[in-house]
Amino acid sequence: MNFQFDWPELLAAIFAIIGLTFALFSGNTMILYAVCLLTGLMLGRLWYKFRMSHCVPLFFIVMGFFLGFILGGIFANIRIIAILLLSGILIGYWIHEKKLIRTV
């Protein structure tokens, strides 16, 4: 394994495990949905920060987290998880784009 070449896939696998852990350790569905939205906001910030470079690796990371979160939150409604995560990403990007929150 060449780390210099395969780092996006490795990070996607790590984030899939993180997403799975977040989903499994959330107590009920409302906490799961809140964690999903907040994580989407953080991923929106990352998308804004790396909008000019590293777009494909960031996509792999987001999809890895999304897959882990879906697998861990199988007891919840998958459509609501997808909508909350994607809306969190878009809202987080929009907030940074409109300079409502300043990024360092």
Order of alpha helices (4+ residues) and beta strands (2+ residues): alpha-alpha-alpha-alpha
